[in-house]
Amino acid sequence: MSYFTAPETNKKYEIFGASKGESLAQSAQAPLLGQIPIDPELARLCDNGDIEHYSGESIALLGKALATALKKDIDNP
């Protein structure tokens, strides 16, 4: 989890500092698939063993990025 978005203002806060995900992905020559926000609902579902019921926007974007990365890998073996 890399950031928190305040629901009242929709402002993004990087609580743990600026993300290094992009530079890490570049150094590994891999795509950055996504950054998952700190979301109390996601934490609650994880704690209850129900993570498959989470449907945040970040997860949809992560799924699309993963599908794109896999397609590129399949098309360019």
HELIX and SHEET records of a PDB file:
HELIX    1   1 GLY A   21  SER A   27  1                                   7    
HELIX    2   2 PRO A   40  ASP A   47  1                                   8    
HELIX    3   3 ILE A   51  HIS A   53  5                                   3    
HELIX    4   4 GLU A   57  ASP A   75  1                                  19    
SHEET    1   A 2 PHE A   4  THR A   5  0                                        
SHEET    2   A 2 LYS A  12  TYR A  13 -1                                        
END                                                                             
